[in-house]
Amino acid sequence: MAGRAGPAVDAVLGDALEVLRIVAVLASPALTRAPAEIWRRIGMPGSPLDARLPGAAEWGGYPGGLPVERGEPLFPRLKA
């Protein structure tokens, strides 16, 4: 992959994706759209609602190597 910055950057980005995975799992009972969209954008199959706690919230569940998709903000700013 062109433009890679090295293993340290890969580790930080991998940790960020793992955090997003866990947030999607924990927020899915309370929020309707955003957790499912996070889950989809980080390339996870299925739905965060399919993940079972407490195991799904343990560190290390993101497999890595999945395509990540950019998109519109999940929580756009409101204009006054």
N, C-alpha and C positions, 0 to 999 in steps of 0.2 A: 504494500500500500504506500503510495507516494506521500511524502510530507509527514511521515511519522517522526515524532520527537524523541522516541526512546522508551525504554522500559519503565522509567519513573513516571512519565506522563501516562503511559498505558495503565499503570497501577492506579493512579489517581482517577482516571476516567472509569476504570473498572469499579472502583469503590463508589463513585457517584452513581453508576448504573445500578449497583447493588442497593444503594440507599433508595433510589427511585422505585425499585422493585418492592422493597419492604414497605415504603410509604403507600404504594398502590394497594398492597394487601391490607394494611391496617386501616386505610381510609375508605376502602370499598364498601363497608356496611353503612357508612354515613353519607358518602357522596355518590352521586349517580353516574355522572359522565366522566369526570376528570380521571379517576383511577383506571377505568377501562381504557381511556385514551393514552395515559402514560404507559400502561401495560403493552398496548399495541405498538406505540412508538419505540419502545425499547426492544421490540422484537420477540416478546414472550408469547408463546402459544396459549390459546384458550382465554380465560378471564381471571382477573384477580379474585373474583368471587369463588372460583373453583379451588383456590388455595386454602388449605386447612391449618388453622392455628393450633398449637403454638409453633409447630415445625416450619410453617411457611415464613415465619418472621425471623428465623435463625439466619445468621450471616453465612453466605456462601451458596445461596440458591440461584444466583444469576450465572448461567453457563458460559457467558462470554462468546465472542465471535459472531454475535447476532447483528443483523443490520439495524441501525438506529435511524429513525426518520425525524426530520425537523418538521415543524408545523407552526400554525398560528398559536399565539399564547393561550394557555388553558384558562387563565384568569385575566382577561384584558382589563386595562385601566378604565375606570369610569370617567367620563368627561363631565365636569361640573357645569 
